[in-house]
Amino acid sequence: MPQLDTSTWLTMILSMFLVLFIIFQLKISKHNFHYNPELTPTKTSKQNTPWEAKWTKIYLPLSLPL
């Protein structure tokens, strides 16, 4: 049985990556990106929750005296 010739595989794989890189660069270069996007002001409404008015303390088991 003849052996599989793998001497050209490295060249093919590297050339494939190069071609894919060039294709993606060309595709990306056709997009128009906004250089200075304007920030839209967002209004955050504060919701009053019942536990905000109360003072609570959580006791951890390790912080209790022995």
N, C-alpha and C positions, 0 to 999 in steps of 0.2 A: 504494500500500500504506500502511495506517495505521501510525503510529509506536507503539512499545510505551511505554505510560505507566509510568514508573519513579518517579513522585513519591511513591508510598506505600511503596516498598520499605524505605526507612530506618525508617519507623514500624513496619513489620511485623517487621523484623529486631530492632530494639530491644525491641519488646514480646515477641518470642519469647525473647530472652535474659532478660528480666525474669521471664517465666513459668517458664523453666527454672531460674533461680536460686531462685525461690520453691519450686518443686517439690522441688529437691534439699535446700533448707533444711528443708523439712517432713519429708523422708525421713530426713535425718541427725538431726533432733531427736527422732525416735522411738527411736533407739538408746540403750541404757543402757551408759555407759562407766564403768569402774572408776576411781575417783578416786585411790586409793592402792594400786597393785598391790604385792603382796608379792614380794620377791625370793626365788627358790628357790636354795639353795646348790648349786653345781655342784662336783663333785669332779674335779680334773684329775689324771690319773695321769701321772707323769713316766716317759717311756720312755728307757732308756739306749741310745744309739746308739754305734756303734764310734768315730765321729769326735769325740765329745765329750771323750774321755779323752786324745786326742792333740793336740799343739800343731802347727798347720799355718800356714804363711805363704805367701801368694800373691804372687808377684813379677810385677808388671806390666811390660810391655816399656818403658814410658816412665820407670819408676823405676830402671832399671838404669844404671850409669855408662857413659859413652860410651867 
